Amino acid sequence: MKQKTSSNQIQQLVDVGPVISSGKEGIVFANLASILSEIRKLKGVRGYIMRSETAAIVDLAEEGVLNEYAMLASQICECTPGMMKQFNLTDIESIIVEGKTVKVLCINIGENRIGVFMDKACSHAWIVKRLLL
């Protein structure tokens, strides 16, 4: 059963701000947040959205694109299981979706869903390696 995520739900999650809990999941979230803040400084990276079951962090250069970018990243993550089944894949490490001028890298790490938005010309290989260490 597919779950649709409304822009209201995303906005509520973002308004709460990052809540880093103790325990293994909180440590992973904090480590990923640190790595993403480094990645954000790279030339061509427009920003990122990371969310878990209990927290979310958003850092986007452009104002007014939060809802669109959040919906795009969410839809990409939700369609991954269907793509895996359709192409008989057992595991997907990351997904790149390219538009005319922008591309998004989506990665699930544990319960954390990450979308990194960048210019189309920006190289994503190092970003993938850095996140999956």
MARBA-3410 file (N, C-alpha, C, O; in Angstrom, 1 decimal):
133
0.8,-1.2,0.0,0.0,0.0,0.0,0.9,1.2,0.0,1.8,1.4,0.9 ~ 0.7,2.1,-0.9,1.5,3.4,-1.0,0.9,4.4,-0.1,-0.3,4.6,0.1 ~ 1.8,5.1,0.5,1.5,6.2,1.4,1.8,7.5,0.6,2.9,7.7,0.1 ~ 0.9,8.4,0.6,1.2,9.7,0.0,1.5,10.7,1.1,0.9,10.7,2.1 ~ 2.5,11.4,0.8,3.0,12.4,1.8,2.6,13.8,1.3,3.0,14.2,0.3
1.7,14.4,2.1,1.3,15.7,1.7,2.3,16.8,2.1,3.1,16.6,3.0 ~ 2.2,18.0,1.4,3.1,19.0,1.8,2.9,19.5,3.2,3.9,20.0,3.8 ~ 1.7,19.4,3.7,1.4,19.7,5.1,2.2,18.9,6.1,2.8,19.3,7.0 ~ 2.2,17.5,5.8,3.0,16.6,6.7,4.5,16.9,6.6,5.1,16.9,7.7 ~ 5.0,17.2,5.5,6.4,17.6,5.3,6.7,18.9,6.1,7.7,18.9,6.8
5.9,19.9,5.9,6.1,21.1,6.6,6.1,21.0,8.1,6.9,21.6,8.8 ~ 5.2,20.1,8.6,5.1,19.9,10.0,6.4,19.2,10.5,6.9,19.6,11.6 ~ 6.9,18.3,9.7,8.1,17.6,10.1,9.3,18.5,10.1,10.1,18.4,11.0 ~ 9.3,19.4,9.2,10.4,20.4,9.1,10.3,21.4,10.2,11.3,21.8,10.8 ~ 9.1,21.9,10.5,8.9,22.9,11.5,9.3,22.4,12.9,9.8,23.2,13.7
9.3,21.1,13.2,9.7,20.6,14.4,11.2,20.8,14.7,11.6,21.0,15.8 ~ 11.9,20.8,13.6,13.4,20.9,13.7,14.1,19.6,14.0,13.4,18.6,14.3 ~ 15.4,19.6,13.9,16.1,18.4,14.2,16.0,18.0,15.7,16.3,18.8,16.6 ~ 15.6,16.7,15.9,15.6,16.2,17.2,16.5,15.0,17.2,16.1,13.9,16.6 ~ 17.6,15.1,17.8,18.6,14.0,17.8,18.5,13.2,19.1,18.8,13.8,20.1
18.0,12.0,19.0,17.8,11.2,20.2,19.1,10.4,20.5,20.0,10.3,19.7 ~ 19.2,10.0,21.7,20.3,9.2,22.1,20.1,7.8,21.5,19.0,7.4,21.1 ~ 21.1,7.0,21.6,21.0,5.6,21.0,21.6,5.6,19.6,22.1,6.6,19.1 ~ 21.6,4.4,19.1,22.3,4.1,17.8,21.7,5.0,16.7,22.5,5.6,15.9 ~ 20.4,5.1,16.6,19.8,5.8,15.5,20.1,7.3,15.6,20.4,8.0,14.6
20.2,7.8,16.8,20.5,9.2,17.0,21.9,9.5,16.6,22.2,10.6,16.1 ~ 22.8,8.6,16.9,24.2,8.8,16.6,24.4,8.8,15.0,25.1,9.6,14.5 ~ 23.8,7.8,14.4,23.8,7.7,12.9,23.3,9.0,12.3,23.9,9.6,11.4 ~ 22.2,9.5,12.8,21.6,10.7,12.3,22.5,11.9,12.5,22.7,12.7,11.6 ~ 23.1,12.0,13.6,24.1,13.1,13.9,25.3,13.0,13.0,25.8,14.1,12.5
25.8,11.8,12.8,27.0,11.7,11.9,26.6,12.0,10.5,27.4,12.7,9.8 ~ 25.5,11.6,10.0,25.0,11.9,8.7,24.8,13.4,8.5,25.2,14.0,7.5 ~ 24.3,14.1,9.5,24.1,15.5,9.5,25.4,16.2,9.4,25.5,17.2,8.6 ~ 26.4,15.8,10.1,27.7,16.4,10.0,28.3,16.2,8.6,28.9,17.1,8.0 ~ 28.2,15.0,8.0,28.7,14.7,6.6,28.0,15.6,5.6,28.6,16.2,4.7
26.6,15.7,5.8,25.9,16.5,4.8,26.2,18.0,4.9,26.2,18.7,3.9 ~ 26.6,18.5,6.1,27.0,19.9,6.2,28.3,20.1,5.4,28.5,21.2,4.9 ~ 29.2,19.1,5.4,30.4,19.2,4.6,30.1,19.2,3.1,30.6,20.0,2.3 ~ 29.2,18.3,2.7,28.8,18.1,1.3,28.1,19.4,0.8,28.3,19.8,-0.3 ~ 27.4,20.0,1.7,26.6,21.3,1.3,27.6,22.4,0.8,27.2,23.2,0.0
28.8,22.4,1.3,29.8,23.4,1.0,30.4,23.2,-0.4,31.1,24.1,-0.9 ~ 30.2,22.0,-1.0,30.8,21.7,-2.3,30.1,22.6,-3.4,28.9,22.9,-3.4 ~ 30.9,23.0,-4.4,30.4,23.8,-5.5,29.4,23.0,-6.3,29.7,21.8,-6.6 ~ 28.3,23.6,-6.6,27.2,22.9,-7.3,26.2,22.2,-6.5,25.1,21.9,-7.1 ~ 26.4,22.1,-5.2,25.4,21.4,-4.3,24.4,22.5,-3.9,24.8,23.5,-3.3
23.2,22.3,-4.2,22.1,23.3,-3.9,21.5,23.1,-2.5,20.9,24.0,-2.0 ~ 21.7,21.9,-2.0,21.2,21.7,-0.6,20.8,20.2,-0.4,21.0,19.4,-1.3 ~ 20.2,20.0,0.7,19.8,18.6,1.0,18.6,18.6,2.0,18.3,19.6,2.7 ~ 18.0,17.4,2.0,16.9,17.1,3.0,17.2,15.8,3.6,17.4,14.8,2.8 ~ 17.3,15.7,4.9,17.4,14.4,5.5,16.3,14.2,6.5,16.0,15.1,7.3
15.7,13.1,6.5,14.6,12.8,7.5,14.7,11.4,8.0,15.0,10.5,7.3 ~ 14.3,11.3,9.2,14.2,9.9,9.8,12.8,9.8,10.4,11.9,10.7,10.1 ~ 12.5,8.8,11.2,11.2,8.7,11.8,10.9,9.8,12.8,9.7,10.2,13.0 ~ 12.0,10.4,13.4,11.7,11.4,14.5,12.3,12.7,14.2,12.1,13.7,15.0 ~ 13.1,12.9,13.1,13.8,14.2,12.9,13.9,14.5,11.5,13.8,13.6,10.6
14.2,15.8,11.2,14.5,16.2,9.8,15.4,17.4,9.8,15.3,18.2,10.7 ~ 16.2,17.5,8.8,17.1,18.6,8.6,17.0,19.0,7.2,17.1,18.2,6.3 ~ 16.8,20.3,7.0,16.7,20.9,5.6,17.7,22.0,5.5,17.8,22.9,6.3 ~ 18.5,22.0,4.4,19.4,23.1,4.1,19.4,23.2,2.6,20.0,22.5,1.8 ~ 18.6,24.2,2.1,18.4,24.5,0.7,18.8,25.9,0.4,18.4,26.8,1.2
19.5,26.1,-0.7,19.9,27.5,-1.1,18.8,28.3,-1.5,18.7,29.5,-1.3 ~ 17.8,27.7,-2.2,16.7,28.5,-2.8,15.5,28.5,-1.8,15.2,27.5,-1.3 ~ 15.0,29.7,-1.7,13.7,29.7,-0.9,12.6,29.4,-1.8,12.6,29.6,-3.0 ~ 11.5,28.8,-1.2,10.3,28.5,-1.9,10.3,27.2,-2.6,9.4,26.9,-3.3 ~ 11.4,26.4,-2.5,11.4,25.1,-3.2,11.3,23.9,-2.3,11.3,22.8,-2.7
11.2,24.2,-1.0,11.2,23.2,0.0,10.1,22.1,-0.3,10.4,20.9,-0.3 ~ 8.9,22.5,-0.5,7.8,21.6,-0.7,8.0,20.8,-2.0,7.8,19.5,-2.0 ~ 8.5,21.4,-3.1,8.7,20.7,-4.3,9.8,19.7,-4.2,9.7,18.5,-4.6 ~ 10.9,20.1,-3.6,12.1,19.2,-3.4,11.8,18.1,-2.4,12.2,17.0,-2.7 ~ 11.0,18.4,-1.4,10.7,17.4,-0.4,9.8,16.3,-1.0,9.9,15.1,-0.8
8.8,16.8,-1.8,7.9,15.9,-2.5,8.6,15.0,-3.5,8.4,13.8,-3.6 ~ 9.6,15.6,-4.2,10.3,14.9,-5.2,11.2,13.8,-4.5,11.1,12.6,-5.0 ~ 11.9,14.1,-3.5,12.7,13.2,-2.8,11.9,12.0,-2.2,12.2,10.9,-2.2 ~ 10.7,12.4,-1.6,9.9,11.4,-1.0,9.3,10.5,-2.1,9.3,9.3,-1.8 ~ 8.9,11.0,-3.2,8.3,10.1,-4.3,9.4,9.2,-4.8,9.1,8.0,-5.1
10.6,9.7,-5.0,11.7,8.8,-5.4,12.0,7.7,-4.5,12.1,6.5,-4.9 ~ 12.0,8.0,-3.2,12.2,6.9,-2.2,11.1,5.9,-2.1,11.3,4.7,-2.0 ~ 9.8,6.4,-2.3,8.7,5.5,-2.3,8.6,4.6,-3.5,8.1,3.5,-3.4 ~ 9.1,5.1,-4.7,9.0,4.2,-5.9,10.2,3.2,-6.0,10.1,2.3,-6.8 ~ 11.2,3.3,-5.1,12.3,2.4,-5.1,11.9,1.0,-5.0,12.4,0.2,-5.8
11.1,0.6,-4.0,10.8,-0.9,-4.0,10.1,-1.4,-5.2,10.4,-2.5,-5.6 ~ 9.3,-0.6,-5.9,8.7,-1.0,-7.1,9.7,-1.2,-8.2,9.6,-2.1,-9.0 ~ 10.7,-0.3,-8.3,11.7,-0.4,-9.3,12.5,-1.7,-9.1,12.9,-2.4,-10.0 ~ 12.8,-1.9,-7.8,13.6,-3.1,-7.5,12.9,-4.4,-7.9,13.5,-5.3,-8.5 ~ 11.6,-4.4,-7.7,10.8,-5.6,-8.1,10.8,-5.7,-9.6,10.9,-6.8,-10.2
10.5,-4.6,-10.3,10.3,-4.6,-11.7,11.6,-5.0,-12.5,11.6,-5.7,-13.5 ~ 12.8,-4.6,-12.0,14.0,-4.9,-12.6,14.8,-6.1,-11.9,15.9,-6.3,-12.2 ~ 14.1,-6.8,-11.0,14.6,-7.9,-10.4,15.9,-7.6,-9.7,16.9,-8.4,-9.8 ~ 15.9,-6.5,-8.9,17.1,-6.1,-8.2,17.0,-6.5,-6.7,15.8,-6.5,-6.2 ~ 18.1,-6.8,-6.0,18.0,-7.2,-4.6,18.3,-6.0,-3.7,17.9,-5.9,-2.6
19.1,-5.1,-4.3,19.5,-3.9,-3.5,19.8,-2.7,-4.4,20.4,-2.9,-5.4 ~ 19.4,-1.6,-3.9,19.8,-0.3,-4.6,20.5,0.5,-3.7,20.1,0.9,-2.6 ~ 21.7,0.9,-4.1,22.6,1.7,-3.2,22.2,3.2,-3.2,22.1,3.8,-2.1 ~ 21.9,3.7,-4.4,21.5,5.1,-4.5,20.8,5.3,-5.8,20.8,4.5,-6.7 ~ 20.0,6.4,-5.9,19.3,6.7,-7.1,19.6,8.1,-7.5,19.6,9.0,-6.6
19.9,8.4,-8.8,20.1,9.7,-9.3,19.0,10.0,-10.3,18.7,9.2,-11.2 ~ 18.3,11.1,-10.1,17.3,11.5,-11.1,17.8,12.9,-11.6,18.0,13.8,-10.9 ~ 17.9,12.9,-12.9,18.4,14.2,-13.6,17.3,14.9,-14.3,16.5,14.3,-15.0 ~ 17.3,16.2,-14.1,16.4,17.1,-14.9,17.2,17.8,-15.9,18.3,17.5,-16.2 ~ 16.6,18.9,-16.4,17.3,19.8,-17.4,18.5,20.4,-16.8,19.6,20.4,-17.4
18.4,21.0,-15.6,19.5,21.7,-15.0,19.9,21.2,-13.6,21.0,21.6,-13.0 ~ 19.1,20.4,-13.0,19.2,20.0,-11.6,19.1,18.4,-11.5,18.4,17.8,-12.3 ~ 19.9,17.8,-10.6,19.7,16.4,-10.3,19.6,16.2,-8.8,20.1,17.0,-8.0 ~ 19.0,15.1,-8.5,18.9,14.8,-7.1,19.4,13.4,-6.8,19.2,12.4,-7.6 ~ 20.2,13.2,-5.8,20.7,11.9,-5.3,19.9,11.5,-4.1,19.8,12.3,-3.2
19.3,10.3,-4.2,18.5,9.8,-3.0,19.2,8.6,-2.5,19.5,7.7,-3.3 ~ 19.4,8.5,-1.2,20.0,7.4,-0.5,19.2,7.1,0.8,18.9,8.1,1.5 ~ 18.9,5.9,1.0,18.4,5.5,2.3,19.5,4.8,3.1,20.1,3.9,2.7 ~ 19.7,5.3,4.3,20.8,4.8,5.2,20.0,4.5,6.5,19.7,5.4,7.3 ~ 19.8,3.2,6.7,19.0,2.8,7.9,17.6,3.4,7.8,17.0,3.2,6.8
17.2,4.1,8.8,15.9,4.7,8.8,15.9,6.2,8.2,14.9,6.9,8.1 ~ 17.1,6.6,7.8,17.3,8.0,7.3,17.2,8.0,5.8,17.8,7.3,5.1 ~ 16.3,8.9,5.3,16.2,9.2,3.9,16.8,10.5,3.6,16.6,11.5,4.2 ~ 17.7,10.4,2.6,18.5,11.6,2.2,18.3,12.0,0.8,18.3,11.1,-0.1 ~ 18.1,13.3,0.5,18.0,13.8,-0.8,19.0,14.9,-1.0,18.9,15.9,-0.2
20.0,14.8,-1.9,21.0,15.9,-2.1,20.7,16.4,-3.5,20.7,15.7,-4.5 ~ 20.4,17.7,-3.5,20.1,18.4,-4.7,21.3,19.2,-5.2,22.0,19.9,-4.5 ~ 21.6,19.0,-6.5,22.8,19.7,-7.1,22.6,20.1,-8.5,21.6,19.6,-9.2 ~ 23.5,20.9,-9.0,23.5,21.2,-10.5,23.8,19.9,-11.2,24.4,19.0,-10.7 ~ 23.2,19.9,-12.5,23.4,18.7,-13.3,24.9,18.4,-13.5,25.2,17.2,-13.6
25.7,19.4,-13.7,27.1,19.1,-14.0,27.9,18.7,-12.7,29.1,18.2,-12.9 ~ 27.4,18.8,-11.6,28.1,18.4,-10.3,28.3,16.9,-10.3,27.3,16.1,-10.6 ~ 29.5,16.5,-9.9,29.8,15.0,-9.8,29.2,14.5,-8.5,29.4,15.1,-7.4 ~ 28.5,13.4,-8.6,27.8,12.8,-7.4,28.6,11.6,-6.8,28.2,11.1,-5.7 ~ 29.6,11.1,-7.5,30.2,9.9,-7.1,30.9,10.0,-5.7,30.8,9.1,-4.9
31.6,11.1,-5.5,32.2,11.3,-4.2,31.2,11.5,-3.1,31.4,11.0,-2.0 ~ 30.1,12.1,-3.4,29.0,12.3,-2.4,28.5,10.9,-2.0,28.3,10.7,-0.8 ~ 28.2,10.1,-2.9,27.7,8.7,-2.6,28.7,8.0,-1.7,28.4,7.4,-0.7 ~ 30.0,8.0,-2.1,31.0,7.3,-1.3,31.1,7.9,0.1,31.2,7.1,1.1 ~ 31.1,9.2,0.2,31.2,9.8,1.5,30.0,9.4,2.4,30.2,9.2,3.6
28.8,9.4,1.9,27.6,9.1,2.7,27.6,7.6,3.1,27.1,7.3,4.2 ~ 28.1,6.7,2.3,28.0,5.3,2.5,29.2,4.7,3.3,29.3,3.5,3.5 ~ 30.2,5.6,3.8,31.3,5.1,4.5,30.9,4.5,5.8,31.7,4.0,6.6
END
